[in-house]
């Protein structure tokens, strides 16, 4: 378990660092070609590699960090039953979107995000749906206090909140990736909402709700109880990815885009922080789990994860 914690923290750190390097490259180095010209040959080569693979690296490292975290905290069953639907259902939605325009509007991916599946969707895109989707879902469950015996109304409310958190991230991601000088995808229609079609936001909400609902259904017998400390990684991942999109949007686009950034803060950043802050302490979680084990299975060996304990 200690090795998992170390690996998880390393990949999280690399995810954050690669995000900062990406921001520096897009906002400082590329707009000032003299900086590149003054680099030694090895520096120019390294910069070329970083710009070619930076978008892939930060997504892959984020997905690995969240996967290790989920496996350590939730167990392999909960991790797999969220990961598989998230990746395949989001990929299906993206393939449908890039082929027909439904549900996101007409758009296409450019280069910079890795190999394209079917020549349409970079393989990194479903990975980002997975790790950001799980991050938002865990924060949403914590905010709505979804625990053992919670009503389906509370479960659905948590799904709605998680979908809003994920869509709030898109409010800064889409302008940054499709309208900044360096583009990673483009819309092939005039968008009504700061260059984005309104149905793009509905597509994000719908896609998130679908794959999170599948994960929630498969988790129905594996309730999750996480402390504030255990939710720190999801919060860091959410804030890191928000910062990436928001910084590009604020620095590379005009002042009109302060509105979607502010909306993203109100609907995403603030609720995520509140959900993390109001989560129970680790001592409280341990007390709840201890009481559950002592009452339900006093002679059994305590499982390795809170999800396994609660499933007893």
C-alpha positions, 0 to 999 in steps of 0.5 A: 500500500505504501508503494501505491501511495508513493506512485500515486503522489508521483503521478499527481505531481507530474500531472500538475507540473506538466500542466504548468509547463504546458501553460508556460509553453502556450502562453510565454514561449510560443508567443515569443519565438525569440526565446526558442531561437535563443535556446541551444539545439538540445533545448529546441529539441526538448521544447519541440518534444514537449509541445508535441507530447505535452497535451498527451502527457498531462492527460495520461499522468492525470488518468494514472494518478486518479486510477491509482488513487481509486484502486487504493481508496475504493478497491479494484471493483469500484475503480473498474466499474466506473472506469470502463463505462466512463471510457467507452461511453464517452468515446462513443459519445465523442465518435458520434459527435465528431461524425454527426454533430450530436450531442456536442455540435459540429466539431473536429479534433486537430493535432496535439492530443495523441493518436485518433481513434477511427481518425476522429477522437484522440485516445486521451479524450476518453481518459480525461472524461474518466479521471475528471468524471470520477473526480467530480462524482466523488466530490458530488457524492461527498457534497450530497452525503451519499452513504449507506441507505441513502435514497435514490433521490439523493443519489440522483441529486449527487449525479446532477451535481457531479455533471454540473461540476464537470460541465463547469470545467468545460466552460473554461476548457472549450474556449481555451482549446478551441479559440486560443491561438494554439487550437486543439479542436475547432467548432464548425458552426458559430456557437451562441455561447462564447463560440460554443453551441448551447447543445455542447453544454447539454452534450457534456451534461448528458454524456456525464450523467449517462456514464456516471449513472452506470457507475452509480448503478454498479456501485449500489452495493459498494457505498463509498465514505471518504474523508476530507483528507481522502478527497484532497487528490480529487480536489487538487486534480479538479483545481489543476485542470480548471486552472489550465483552462481558465489561465489560457482563457483569461490570458489569451482571449479578450475580456468577454471571456471573464464571464464563462470563467466566473461562471465556472468558478461559481458552478465548479470551483466553489462547490468543489471546495465546499464539498471537500471542506464539509467532508468528515474528518478521517477520525470520524470516518474511521469511527463509522467504519469501526462501528460498522465492522464491530456490529455487522462482522465482529470476527471478520478481518477488516478489508483493505478499503472503506468500500470493502468495509462498508460492503460487509 
